[in-house]
Amino acid sequence: MADMGVSKINQVALVLLVLALVARTYGQTCPNQLSNLNVCAPFVVPGSADLTPNSDCCGALQAVDHDCLCSTIRVATRLPTQCNLPVTCGN
C-alpha cells in the first residue's frame, strides 16, 4: 500500500515538472490548459478501474491547444532519457 502512495507522488511530481517546463517555454496559457486535464486523472492512473474517459475529460482534452498538447507530449517522452532513466514500457 505504501508503494502505491509513493508511485502516485512520483506521478504527480512528473506532471508538475512537465507543467513547469512547458510554462517556462510557452508562457502561462498552455499550463493553464493542461491543469484542466486533472479531471482525466482517474482514467490514466495505473490500476484505475475507470478505463473510459468521461465527457469532462474529453472536453478538457479538446480544449487544449494542439501545439501545447504536442509540445507537452514531446517533453514528457524526452524526460526519462534526459534523466538517464531507462524506461521499458509494455502494453
ROVO-300519 format. One record per residue: residue number from 1; residue in one letter; z, x, y of N, C-alpha, C, O in turn. Coordinates in steps of 0.02 Angstrom, whole numbers, plus 50000, padded with zeros to 5 digits. Layout:
N
NODE  seq  type  n.w  n.u  n.v  ca.w  ca.u  ca.v  c.w  c.u  c.v  o.w  o.u  o.v
NODE  NUM  a  Z  X  Y  Z  X  Y  Z  X  Y  Z  X  Y
...
This chain:
91
NODE  seq  type  n.w  n.u  n.v  ca.w  ca.u  ca.v  c.w  c.u  c.v  o.w  o.u  o.v
NODE  1  m  50000  50041  49940  50000  50000  50000  50000  50043  50063  49966  50027  50112
NODE  2  a  50038  50099  50062  50040  50143  50119  49973  50175  50132  49954  50185  50190
NODE  3  d  49935  50191  50078  49869  50220  50086  49822  50173  50123  49781  50195  50162
NODE  4  m  49828  50107  50111  49786  50059  50144  49800  50059  50219  49754  50053  50260
NODE  5  g  49864  50067  50238  49882  50069  50308  49853  50131  50342  49828  50126  50398
NODE  6  v  49857  50188  50309  49828  50249  50336  49753  50243  50342  49723  50265  50391
NODE  7  s  49721  50213  50292  49649  50203  50293  49628  50160  50353  49579  50176  50387
NODE  8  k  49664  50106  50365  49648  50063  50421  49659  50099  50487  49620  50090  50534
NODE  9  i  49711  50140  50492  49723  50178  50552  49666  50227  50564  49643  50235  50620
NODE  10  n  49642  50259  50511  49586  50305  50517  49523  50268  50538  49484  50295  50579
NODE  11  q  49511  50208  50513  49453  50169  50532  49456  50150  50606  49406  50155  50642
NODE  12  v  49514  50129  50628  49523  50111  50699  49513  50172  50743  49481  50168  50795
NODE  13  a  49540  50230  50721  49532  50291  50760  49459  50310  50765  49436  50332  50818
NODE  14  l  49421  50303  50711  49350  50319  50712  49312  50272  50760  49270  50295  50798
NODE  15  v  49328  50208  50759  49296  50161  50804  49311  50179  50876  49267  50178  50919
NODE  16  l  49374  50196  50891  49392  50215  50959  49357  50279  50980  49336  50285  51038
NODE  17  l  49350  50327  50935  49315  50388  50951  49242  50374  50967  49215  50400  51015
NODE  18  v  49210  50333  50926  49140  50315  50939  49133  50280  51006  49088  50295  51045
NODE  19  l  49178  50233  51020  49176  50198  51085  49184  50247  51143  49150  50240  51193
NODE  20  a  49230  50296  51136  49240  50345  51189  49178  50387  51199  49159  50401  51257
NODE  21  l  49146  50409  51145  49085  50449  51151  49029  50409  51184  48992  50435  51226
NODE  22  v  49022  50346  51164  48969  50304  51193  48985  50290  51266  48939  50290  51308
NODE  23  a  49048  50278  51282  49067  50265  51352  49051  50324  51396  49026  50316  51452
NODE  24  r  49064  50384  51371  49050  50444  51409  48976  50451  51422  48955  50476  51474
NODE  25  t  48935  50431  51374  48863  50438  51379  48830  50381  51417  48783  50393  51456
NODE  26  y  48852  50320  51406  48815  50262  51431  48853  50220  51482  48830  50165  51498
NODE  27  g  48908  50242  51508  48946  50203  51556  48988  50150  51521  49000  50155  51461
NODE  28  q  49009  50100  51558  49056  50051  51531  49024  49990  51499  49057  49955  51460
NODE  29  t  48962  49975  51514  48931  49914  51487  48927  49915  51411  48946  49866  51379
NODE  30  c  48904  49969  51382  48897  49973  51310  48964  49968  51274  48971  49928  51228
NODE  31  p  49015  50007  51294  49080  50000  51260  49110  49930  51266  49142  49906  51220
NODE  32  n  49099  49897  51323  49124  49829  51330  49090  49783  51281  49122  49739  51251
NODE  33  q  49024  49792  51272  48988  49751  51223  49012  49766  51153  49021  49720  51112
NODE  34  l  49023  49830  51138  49046  49849  51071  49116  49823  51056  49132  49806  50999
NODE  35  s  49159  49821  51107  49227  49796  51095  49227  49723  51074  49274  49700  51042
NODE  36  n  49175  49686  51093  49169  49617  51072  49156  49610  50997  49163  49556  50969
NODE  37  l  49136  49666  50965  49122  49664  50893  49186  49664  50851  49183  49662  50790
NODE  38  n  49244  49666  50884  49307  49662  50847  49311  49599  50804  49346  49598  50753
NODE  39  v  49275  49547  50824  49275  49485  50784  49241  49496  50717  49248  49454  50672
NODE  40  c  49205  49551  50709  49171  49567  50646  49215  49607  50599  49195  49618  50541
NODE  41  a  49273  49629  50620  49316  49671  50579  49330  49642  50510  49329  49680  50461
NODE  42  p  49344  49577  50503  49358  49551  50436  49300  49559  50387  49310  49554  50326
NODE  43  f  49241  49570  50412  49182  49574  50369  49162  49645  50352  49118  49656  50310
NODE  44  v  49192  49695  50385  49172  49764  50374  49227  49808  50347  49214  49865  50326
NODE  45  v  49288  49783  50345  49344  49821  50319  49338  49823  50243  49334  49771  50210
NODE  46  p  49339  49883  50214  49334  49888  50141  49388  49847  50106  49446  49849  50126
NODE  47  g  49368  49811  50054  49415  49771  50016  49423  49700  50043  49460  49660  50014
NODE  48  s  49388  49684  50096  49393  49618  50125  49362  49566  50078  49311  49579  50046
NODE  49  a  49392  49508  50076  49366  49453  50035  49309  49418  50072  49267  49384  50041
NODE  50  d  49307  49425  50139  49254  49394  50179  49193  49439  50180  49194  49492  50212
NODE  51  l  49141  49419  50146  49081  49461  50141  49025  49438  50187  48979  49477  50202
NODE  52  t  49028  49376  50210  48975  49349  50252  49002  49340  50323  49050  49303  50333
NODE  53  p  48970  49372  50372  48995  49365  50441  48988  49293  50466  48942  49257  50448
NODE  54  n  49036  49273  50507  49034  49206  50535  48992  49205  50599  48966  49257  50620
NODE  55  s  48985  49148  50629  48942  49141  50688  48969  49181  50748  48930  49204  50789
NODE  56  d  49035  49188  50753  49064  49228  50808  49041  49301  50802  49022  49332  50851
NODE  57  c  49044  49328  50742  49023  49397  50730  48948  49404  50744  48928  49451  50779
NODE  58  c  48909  49360  50718  48836  49365  50728  48818  49358  50802  48774  49393  50827
NODE  59  g  48853  49314  50837  48841  49306  50909  48860  49368  50948  48824  49388  50994
NODE  60  a  48916  49399  50930  48938  49460  50963  48888  49517  50951  48872  49555  50996
NODE  61  l  48863  49521  50890  48814  49573  50873  48749  49562  50911  48718  49610  50935
NODE  62  q  48727  49500  50916  48665  49484  50952  48671  49498  51027  48621  49511  51060
NODE  63  a  48732  49496  51053  48743  49508  51124  48743  49582  51143  48740  49598  51202
NODE  64  v  48747  49626  51094  48748  49698  51108  48676  49721  51122  48630  49706  51084
NODE  65  d  48668  49757  51177  48604  49784  51196  48576  49828  51139  48613  49866  51108
NODE  66  h  48512  49822  51126  48480  49859  51071  48491  49934  51076  48509  49966  51026
NODE  67  d  48482  49963  51135  48491  50035  51144  48564  50055  51132  48577  50108  51103
NODE  68  c  48610  50014  51154  48681  50027  51144  48697  50028  51070  48731  50073  51046
NODE  69  l  48673  49979  51034  48686  49974  50962  48656  50033  50924  48689  50063  50882
NODE  70  c  48594  50049  50939  48561  50105  50905  48595  50171  50920  48604  50213  50876
NODE  71  s  48614  50182  50983  48648  50244  51002  48715  50250  50967  48734  50304  50945
NODE  72  t  48750  50195  50961  48815  50195  50928  48808  50212  50854  48847  50251  50827
NODE  73  i  48758  50184  50822  48746  50198  50752  48728  50272  50743  48751  50304  50696
NODE  74  r  48686  50299  50788  48669  50370  50783  48730  50414  50791  48739  50462  50752
NODE  75  v  48773  50399  50839  48834  50438  50850  48879  50434  50788  48904  50485  50765
NODE  76  a  48889  50374  50762  48934  50364  50705  48909  50401  50643  48949  50427  50605
NODE  77  t  48843  50403  50633  48817  50436  50574  48819  50512  50580  48818  50547  50529
NODE  78  r  48820  50538  50641  48824  50611  50651  48895  50638  50648  48905  50697  50633
NODE  79  l  48944  50596  50660  49013  50619  50664  49038  50658  50603  49065  50712  50611
NODE  80  p  49029  50633  50542  49054  50670  50484  49026  50741  50481  49063  50788  50467
NODE  81  t  48961  50749  50493  48931  50815  50490  48958  50860  50545  48974  50918  50533
NODE  82  q  48964  50833  50605  48989  50872  50661  49062  50892  50652  49085  50941  50681
NODE  83  c  49098  50854  50613  49169  50868  50599  49178  50905  50533  49234  50912  50508
NODE  84  n  49122  50929  50505  49124  50964  50441  49159  50924  50386  49198  50951  50347
NODE  85  l  49144  50860  50384  49174  50815  50335  49119  50792  50287  49076  50753  50306
NODE  86  p  49121  50817  50225  49069  50795  50177  49080  50722  50158  49134  50704  50134
NODE  87  v  49030  50682  50169  49035  50611  50153  48979  50593  50104  48920  50603  50118
NODE  88  t  48998  50565  50048  48951  50539  50000  48967  50466  49990  49021  50448  49968
NODE  89  c  48919  50425  50008  48931  50352  50003  48891  50323  49945  48833  50340  49935
NODE  90  g  48924  50280  49908  48891  50244  49854  48866  50178  49879  48861  50167  49940
NODE  91  n  48850  50133  49833  48825  50067  49853  48880  50025  49880  48868  49968  49899
